[in-house]
Every structure is written in structure tokens, then in C-alpha cells.
């Protein structure tokens, strides 16, 4: 083999090594970009999920509060009815006692 041929082979090897280095660098950059993109998508999805969960919790909280107020009002109405009945019975008892005494 001639010296020129060996020089050409060596230069070709150097060019191939440089191309391999560039390809490896490009590959690593592509991997990093893909990872970054995936992390951003996951983060966006997490944020959306949290927002949706907050909306659901807020909605549930509102409904629970409305139901609580409704039940509280029903309780107060029933309590007032019982107080009214108790007053009527007390009045009847007082009237009965007074009628028996006098």
C-alpha cells in the first residue's frame, strides 16, 4: 500500500469519527429535548388535573354547603313546630289544671 492511500484512509477515518461525534451529540440533544418535552407535558397535565380537581372539589363543597343549609332549615322548621306543639300542650295543661282548681 502506498503512503497516499494510507493518508486517505486516515483522513476518511477522522472524518467518520467527527461525523460519529456529531451524530452522537445530535442524538444526545434529541434525547434531552424529548425528555424536556415529556417533562413539560407531564407538568402541564398535572396542572390541568389539579385545576380540574379543584373545580370538582369546589363544586362538591358548594353542593354540600347547599344541602347542609337545606337540612338545617328543615331542622329549624321541625324544631319550631315541636316548640309550637309543646306550647299548645303546655297551655292545655295549664288550662286543665286551672279548670280543676277553680
Secondary structure, DSSP 8 states (H G I E B T S, - for coil): --HHHHHHHHHHHHHHHHHHHHHHHHHHHHHHHHHHHHHHHHHHHHHHHHHHHHHHHHHHHHHHHHHHHHHHHHHHHHHHHHHHHHHHHHHHHHHHHHHHH-
